[in-house]
Amino acid sequence: MRAAVTATAAALLAPRLTRSAGRARLPSSSRAPLRRVAAMASSSFRPEDARSPPALDLPAPPLSKFKVALCQLSVTADKARNIAHARAAIEAAAADGAKLVLLPEIWNGPYSNDSFPEYAEDIEAGGDAAPSFSMMSEVARSLQITLVGGSIAERSGNNLYNTCCVFGSDGKLKGKHRKIHLFDIDIPGKITFKESKTLTAGQNPTVVDTDVGRIGIGICYDIRFQELAMLYAARGAHLLCYPGAFNMTTGPLHWELLQRARAADNQLFVATCGPARDASAGYVAWGHSTLVGPFGEVIATTEHDETTVIAEIDYSLIEQRRQFLPLQHQRRGDLYQLVDVQRLNSQ
């Protein structure tokens, strides 16, 4: 695991602060110009209209500071082994103080169109029909942690989905995200994969209120679509979690770039978790599970081997960064608008 903040970035990230009611705040002399900027922008640029419906205020999180664990697991063709292995990693992370644990995309079996039907689980049926799901629910309850359960193939009726389940510290299912953007790509001479051969796209963005704050969920290819992240930010998310399995072509080019972009654009935390690399597998994953802060800074990451990255999330940094760069007051609602179709239709 490595922390990757340059000396220049460190200087930018550590200005003088004052403390009020336990929260980091800018000195009053710095806040005054920002208030004037916000007032001028509001009068002519209509920043509140840049989000429809208007963006929600960032809610006060139950915890402002906590440890997160990114379990970069090795994955085999043995499903029972994978389930036991994941449980052991979750237990070790909780023993190290993690209150939030992330698993990788498709951690209970091989990532392939041939394997998705074989390893799929009926989450609604539960029990023996969903051993991966049952393990995650039970371990979250027994350890009293929040668990973003990577993703598994889910069978629902005649459809298969790439699904992330989020469990609360009581072991109950808090949210279920079915991958919205399917991984259908063709890079000649490099990689061709069509998830749509076996999987069905999900229909709903997923924001979950948990014991560690409001979390927006995406799966792997979902991270390429900035509109989804913007929507989550407008719904008041503190943190975006993306279980993912980028490959050896797009991983070196885009994996960290996209995480930092989603974090910097929306001024929130982004956590990703991928499987460990197996060079003999049909699909070779990039690894590099990472936590990024709201200034786009890499807080912690790793290489491609099996490991667990444990790092600290401090939500007070979100408000601080948004004071440094008051983007929410500078958007041009007179020129552009992001529409949250579901929220708009529910009004």
N, C-alpha and C positions, 0 to 999 in steps of 0.2 A: 504494500500500500504506500502511496506517496501523496504528499500534499504538494500542489502545484500552483503557488502564487508567487509571481515575480516580485523583485524588490520594488519596482515601480508600482505594481498593483497593490502591494502591501502598504506603500505610502498613501495611495489614494484611499485605501480601505480603513485607514486609522486616523481620521481627523479628530480634533478636540471635541468632546461631547460633554453635555451636562446630563444629570440624572434627575428624573422627576417621577415619583411614584414607582420607582424600580424600572423605568423604561428609558432606553437611550433616546436622547433628543439633541437636536442641534442647538448651539448657543442662540439666544434670542436675536443677536445682531445678524446671524446668518438666516434666520427664519423670516425676518421682516422683508427682505428683497424677494424671497420666494412667494410670500403672500401677495406682494404687489404684482409679480409676474402672473400669479394665478388669477388675480382680479382682472387684469388687463385681458388675459386670454379668454376668460369666461364672458367678458362683455362683448367680444366680437367673433371669437372662433367657435363658440358653443361646444366646448369639449365634452360636456355631458351627453351631447347628441351623437358622439362617435360610437356609442354603444347603445343598442336598442334591444330590449329595455335598458335603461341606465345601469351602469355597473353597480354592483352591490358593494357596500363598505366591507373592508376586511374584518371579519369577526375576531373577537378576542379568543385566542386558542386556549384550551384547557391546560396545556403546558407551553411555556415559552422557550424552554431549552431542554433537549433530551438527546439520547444517543440513537442513531439509526444503524442498522446492520444490513449490508448488501451481500447475500450469500451466493457467491459465484460457484455453482455446483458442477461437478462432473456428472454427466448423464450417460447411462448405458441402455441397452435393450432390455434389461431386467427391471420391470416395473416395481416389483416388491422391494428390490434393493434400492431403487431410486427414492421410494417413499421413506424407507427407513433412514437412508442417507440424508435426505432433506430434514427429517425430524431431528436427527442428531445435530445438524448444523444450526437449526433454529434454537435448540436447547442450549448449545454452546454460546450463541449470540446473546440470548437472554441472560445467561450466567455472567456475561461480560457487561451487562447493564443496558442492553438495547431495549428500548420501549417500542420501537417500530422495526420490523424485519421484512425485507423484500426477498422474494425468490425470483429465479429467471423465467423467461418465456419457455414454454414447453419443457418443463423440468422432469416430467415423469416418464418420458420416453423419447425416442429419436424424433428429430424435426424432419419429417418427410410426409408427402401426401399418402404414401403407402401405410405409414404408421398412424396417422391421425385417426382413422376409423378403429384400428385395433386397440389403441390406448384410450379412446374416448370414454367419458364417464357421464352417467345420467345424474346430474347434480340435484335435480328435483326429487329423484327417488332416494338418493343418499344411500347409507349403509354399504352393503357389499357391491352395489352398483356404482359406488363413487368412493373408492378407498383413499384416493389422494385428497379429495374434498373432506372426507371424514377425519383424516389425520390432521389436516390444517385446522379444522374447527376445534378439535380436542386439544391440540397443543397450544393454540392461542388462549383457550380457556384455562388450561392448567398452569401456563406461565404468566397469564394476565398481561399479554402483549397485544399490540395491534399488528396484524399480519396482512401484508399485501402479497397474496399467494402466487406471484408470478403468473403463469398461465398454463392451462391444460386444455386438451381437446374436450369439448363438451358435446354430448349427444342430446338433442331435444327434438323429439318427433323424428322426422326424416332429415333433419338438418344437423350439420356439425359446425361448431363455432370454436374459435380460439378465444378462451375465456379467462379473465382474471377475477378471482374472488377475493374480497376484502373482509377480514374477520375482526371483530372487536375483541376487547379483552375478556368479554364474557363468552367468547367462542361462537357468537351468533354472526350470521352472514349480514354484513353491513351494506354491501353493494356488490354487484356483478357486472363487469364490463366485458362485452363481446367486441372483439377487435373490429373497429369501424372501417378502416382502410386496409384491404387485403393486399398482401405482398405479391403483386404480379409484375415481374420485371424481366427484361431480356437485354442483357449487355453482351453482345456477340463476343465469343471467345473467352468470356469471363464467367458469367453466371446467368442461368435462366431458371426461374421458379414461378409457379402459378398456384398460389394458395386457393384461388377460386375453383380449381379442379375438384377440390373436396370440401372446402369451407364456405360458409355463408357469412356475409358481412353483418355486423351488428348494426342496430338502428338508433342507439341512444348514447349520447355523451354521459359520462359517469362522474359525479362529484359526491364524495362521501364525507360526512362529519364523523370524526373519530376522536379517541382519547388523546391523539397527538395532533389535532387540528383538521382543517378542511383539505381534503386531498382530491385532486383530479387524476383520473386514471387513463392511460393510453397503453397500447401494446405495440412495441417495436415500430412498424411502419407508420403508425399513428403519429409518431414524433415528427415526421416530415411535413405535417400539415399544421402550419402556424395558426390557422383559424381555430382549430380545436383548443390549442393552448390559450389563445386569446379569450375564447369563450369561458374556459375554466377560470382564468384570472378575473374576468368580469363577474363570475359567480362567487368570487371571494375566496378562491383557493389560496392556501399558504404554500402548498407543495404539490408538484406534479410528479407522479411515479410512472415510469415506463419500463416494465419488464421487456427485454428485447434480446434478439439474437442476430445482430448484424453480422455480415459475412466478411470474408477476407478481401473482397473487392471494395465494398462500400464502407466497411468498418474503418480502415485507416484514413479514408477521405472525409467521412461525414459524421461518424458517431459522436465524437467529442464536440465537433462544430455545431451540430444540431442541438445538443444538450445546452451548450453555452448560449446559443441563440435564443432558445425558448426561455431560459432563465433571465437573460439580459433584457429581452424584449418586454417581458411581463413582470420583471422585478420580483421574482419569487424563487423558491428553491426547486431544483429538479434532481430527482434520484433515479438512476437506472441500474438494472441488474441483468447481466447476461450469464449464460452458461460458460463453464471453463472450456477451453479449446481442446478438441480431440481431432488430431490431424488425420486419423484413420476413418473418421465418420463420413457419411455421404454428404452431409452439410457441415462445413467447418465454421465454427463461430469465432468471432473476433475477441470476445471477452471484454475486458476493460470496464467493469462496473464502476460507476462514478457518482459522486455527489457534487453538485454545482450550486453556488450561492447566488443571491439576487443581483449581484453586480456582474454575473457571468464568470465568476472566479471558480476554478476547480479547487474544491475544498479537500477532497480525497478521491483517489482512484487506484487502480491496480493494473497489472499486465494481463496475461491470458491464462495463467495457471489457476487451479482451484484454490480459493481462499475466501475469507470473509472480511470485507471492508467495514470497519466500525468508525463512525465519525459523529461529530456533534452538529445538531441543527439548532440555531438560535434565531427565533422568529423576530426578535427585536431588530435584526438587521434589515428586515423588509421595510419597515417604516423609515429607518435611517436612510436606506438607499433611495427610497421614493422621495425623501426630502432633498437629497443631493440632486437628483434628476426628477423633477416633478412632472413626469410625462403625462400623468392623468389630468393635469390642468392645461396641457399644451397641445392636446390632440385637436385636430381640425374637424369638428363635427359639422362644419359648414361645407366640407369637401368630401368626406368619406364616413362610412358607418359599417360597423360589424353588427349583424342581426342574429340574435339567439332565437332561432325559430321556435324551439320548444317553449322557452320562457314567454315569448311574445304570444303564442297561441294559448297559453294557459291563463292569460290575464282575462 
